[in-house]
């Protein structure tokens, strides 16, 4: 069993190279990963490259209302 099997990790800045690398490592360790970024097109490309254990949420972390809505959506999932 992997160290993070059954866990969900959230990676902010997921559309960038560092966020993608962190997400890839978390997936390798068994986690489901949600990548968050405000750059939708780049985020979608990274999520697609990571496979079925990754999903994305377009979010600007400067918007408190959007953060609350996204958090509620992720918890519901």
C-alpha positions as CSV (number, residue, x, y, z in Angstrom):
1,X,0.0,0.0,0.0
2,X,1.3,3.4,-0.9
3,X,1.9,6.1,1.8
4,X,-0.9,8.3,0.6
5,X,-3.4,5.8,-0.6
6,X,-6.9,6.9,0.1
7,X,-5.8,10.6,0.7
8,X,-6.7,13.7,-1.3
9,X,-4.0,16.4,-1.8
10,X,-4.7,19.9,-3.0
11,X,-1.9,21.6,-4.9
12,X,-2.1,25.3,-5.5
13,X,-0.2,26.7,-8.5
14,X,-1.0,23.5,-10.2
15,X,-0.5,24.9,-13.8
16,X,3.2,25.6,-13.2
17,X,6.1,23.3,-13.5
18,X,6.6,23.0,-9.7
19,X,2.9,22.4,-9.0
20,X,2.8,19.7,-11.7
21,X,5.9,18.0,-10.3
22,X,4.5,18.1,-6.8
23,X,1.2,16.6,-8.1
24,X,3.0,13.9,-10.0
25,X,4.9,12.9,-6.8
26,X,1.8,12.8,-4.7
27,X,0.1,10.6,-7.3
28,X,3.1,8.3,-7.4
29,X,2.6,8.0,-3.6
30,X,-1.0,7.0,-4.1
31,X,-3.0,10.2,-3.5
32,X,-5.8,11.6,-5.5
33,X,-4.8,15.2,-6.4
34,X,-6.7,18.4,-7.1
35,X,-4.7,21.0,-8.8
36,X,-5.7,24.6,-8.4
37,X,-4.7,27.5,-10.5
38,X,-6.2,30.6,-12.2
39,X,-4.8,29.8,-15.6
40,X,-7.5,27.5,-17.0
41,X,-5.8,26.4,-20.2
42,X,-2.5,25.5,-18.7
43,X,-4.2,23.8,-15.7
44,X,-6.3,21.7,-18.0
45,X,-3.1,20.6,-19.9
46,X,-1.4,19.6,-16.7
47,X,-4.4,17.7,-15.4
48,X,-4.7,15.8,-18.7
49,X,-1.1,14.8,-18.5
50,X,-1.4,13.4,-15.0
51,X,-4.2,10.9,-15.7
52,X,-7.2,9.8,-13.8
53,X,-5.8,10.5,-10.3
54,X,-5.8,14.2,-11.0
55,X,-8.5,16.8,-11.3
56,X,-8.4,20.6,-11.5
57,X,-10.2,23.6,-10.2
58,X,-9.8,27.0,-11.7
59,X,-9.6,29.5,-8.8
60,X,-8.1,32.8,-8.1
61,X,-6.8,32.6,-4.5
62,X,-7.2,36.3,-4.1
63,X,-11.1,35.9,-4.1
64,X,-12.3,34.7,-0.7
65,X,-15.8,34.0,-2.0
66,X,-14.4,31.8,-4.8
67,X,-12.2,30.0,-2.2
68,X,-15.2,29.1,-0.1
69,X,-17.2,27.9,-3.0
70,X,-14.4,25.8,-4.3
71,X,-13.7,24.3,-0.9
72,X,-17.4,23.4,-0.5
73,X,-17.4,21.8,-3.9
74,X,-14.2,19.7,-3.2
75,X,-15.6,18.6,0.2
76,X,-18.9,17.5,-1.5
77,X,-16.9,15.5,-4.1
